[in-house]
Amino acid sequence: MPQTPLPTPSTRATGPVEAPPAFHIMLKPRGAICNLDCAYCYFLSKESLYPDSNFRMSEELLEEYTRQYIQ
């Protein structure tokens, strides 16, 4: 039985699909601890240097960061 290839952007009846340019983003912690809690984090050993410190991103900053990221 012959197989029909799946449609690709160049073979669709409607023509090629325009895609936005690809980009990558990385948000790095600014201190010894962050809110990701990764098991492999090299910052974890420094957590004891900052007792009672809160290095979490504020809700307002997270919202603004997300808004800018998706624009």
Buried (B, 14 or more C-beta within 10 A) or exposed (E): EEEEEEEEEEEEEEEEEEEEEEEEEEEEBEBBBBEEEEEEBEBBEEBEEEEEEEBEBEEEEEEEEEEEEEE
